[in-house]
């Protein structure tokens, strides 16, 4: 009976130590080094128990490679919707779909603002910010 509750774990070369959240939810939680900003972030990676994560690795690498360009309109979108957002926002997490990057890929990137304690999640479609959710 106890094994029914046991969670699957694995070490991933990109996403670090990961915990599988189960067949019903079909995603993994991990912690990855996000090189463009030089910090570790939480990652929520869509996938099943036996995934090799090749597509998800490619997706994350594509975001890393293009972050310097993509972050400008993303942060502008946050500030446009929430003028109180200031310059101390830092990437805190990212949701990564179970696919290679495409112009219609749906994913999220979240920011935390240390001074205010606010948390902003940007819903993305490809490289384009679609909407911003705010939590304090």
C-alpha positions as CSV (number, residue, x, y, z in Angstrom):
1,X,0.0,0.0,0.0
2,X,2.8,2.4,0.8
3,X,4.4,2.0,-2.7
4,X,1.1,3.4,-4.2
5,X,2.0,6.8,-2.7
6,X,5.7,6.7,-3.6
7,X,6.7,9.5,-6.0
8,X,9.0,8.9,-9.0
9,X,12.2,10.9,-8.9
10,X,15.0,11.3,-11.4
11,X,18.1,13.4,-12.0
12,X,18.0,15.3,-15.2
13,X,21.0,17.0,-16.8
14,X,19.1,20.2,-17.5
15,X,16.3,20.3,-14.9
16,X,18.2,18.8,-12.0
17,X,16.6,16.6,-9.4
18,X,13.0,16.2,-10.5
19,X,9.8,14.9,-8.8
20,X,7.0,13.4,-11.0
21,X,3.6,14.7,-9.9
22,X,1.8,11.6,-11.0
23,X,0.0,10.1,-14.1
24,X,-3.1,12.3,-13.5
25,X,-1.2,15.6,-13.6
26,X,1.5,14.5,-16.0
27,X,4.2,16.9,-15.1
28,X,7.6,17.1,-13.3
29,X,8.9,19.7,-10.8
30,X,12.5,20.6,-10.8
31,X,15.1,23.4,-10.4
32,X,17.1,24.5,-13.4
33,X,19.9,27.0,-13.9
34,X,18.6,29.7,-16.1
35,X,21.8,31.0,-17.6
36,X,20.5,34.3,-19.1
37,X,19.9,35.6,-15.6
38,X,22.5,33.5,-13.7
39,X,20.1,32.1,-11.2
40,X,18.2,28.8,-10.5
41,X,14.5,28.8,-11.2
42,X,11.7,26.4,-10.5
43,X,10.6,24.5,-13.6
44,X,7.3,22.7,-14.1
45,X,7.9,20.4,-17.0
46,X,5.0,18.6,-18.8
47,X,5.7,15.0,-19.4
48,X,5.0,11.4,-18.3
49,X,6.9,9.1,-16.0
50,X,9.2,7.6,-18.7
51,X,9.9,10.8,-20.7
52,X,13.5,11.3,-21.9
53,X,12.8,15.1,-21.9
54,X,14.5,15.7,-25.3
55,X,11.7,18.0,-26.6
56,X,11.5,19.8,-23.2
57,X,15.3,20.3,-23.2
58,X,15.1,21.8,-26.7
59,X,12.3,24.1,-25.6
60,X,14.2,25.3,-22.6
61,X,17.4,25.8,-24.6
62,X,15.5,27.9,-27.2
63,X,14.1,30.1,-24.4
64,X,17.6,30.5,-23.0
65,X,19.1,31.4,-26.4
66,X,16.5,34.1,-27.1
67,X,15.9,35.4,-23.6
68,X,17.7,38.7,-24.1
69,X,15.3,39.6,-27.0
70,X,12.1,38.0,-25.6
71,X,12.5,39.5,-22.1
72,X,12.0,43.0,-23.3
73,X,8.4,42.7,-24.6
74,X,7.6,40.3,-21.7
75,X,8.6,42.8,-19.1
76,X,6.9,45.6,-21.0
77,X,3.7,43.6,-21.0
78,X,3.9,43.2,-17.2
79,X,4.6,46.9,-16.6
80,X,1.8,47.9,-19.1
81,X,-0.7,45.8,-17.1
82,X,0.8,46.5,-13.7
83,X,2.5,50.0,-13.5
84,X,3.6,49.2,-9.9
85,X,5.9,46.5,-11.2
86,X,9.5,47.8,-10.8
87,X,13.0,46.9,-11.8
88,X,13.6,44.3,-9.1
89,X,11.5,41.6,-10.8
90,X,13.4,38.4,-11.3
91,X,12.4,35.2,-13.1
92,X,11.3,32.7,-10.5
93,X,9.7,29.9,-12.5
94,X,8.8,28.5,-15.9
95,X,6.2,26.1,-17.2
96,X,7.6,24.0,-20.1
97,X,5.3,22.1,-22.5
98,X,5.9,18.6,-23.7
99,X,7.0,19.7,-27.2
100,X,9.7,21.4,-29.1
101,X,9.5,25.2,-29.3
102,X,7.1,26.5,-32.0
103,X,5.4,29.8,-32.7
104,X,2.1,28.5,-31.2
105,X,3.7,26.9,-28.1
106,X,1.8,27.8,-25.0
107,X,3.9,28.3,-21.8
108,X,4.3,30.5,-18.8
109,X,7.1,32.4,-17.2
110,X,6.8,33.9,-13.7
111,X,8.5,36.8,-12.0
112,X,8.8,37.7,-8.3
113,X,9.3,41.3,-7.1
114,X,11.3,41.3,-3.9
115,X,10.4,44.8,-2.8
116,X,6.6,44.4,-3.1
117,X,6.3,40.7,-2.7
118,X,4.2,40.6,-5.9
119,X,4.2,37.7,-8.2
120,X,3.5,38.0,-12.0
121,X,2.8,35.1,-14.4
122,X,3.0,35.8,-18.1
123,X,1.1,33.5,-20.4
124,X,3.1,33.1,-23.6
125,X,2.4,31.9,-27.1
126,X,5.7,31.3,-28.8
127,X,7.8,34.3,-28.2
128,X,4.8,36.6,-27.6
129,X,3.4,37.6,-24.2
130,X,-0.4,37.1,-24.3
131,X,-1.6,38.0,-20.9
132,X,-0.4,38.7,-17.3
133,X,-1.7,37.3,-14.1
134,X,-0.9,39.0,-10.8
135,X,-0.7,37.7,-7.3
136,X,0.5,39.4,-4.1
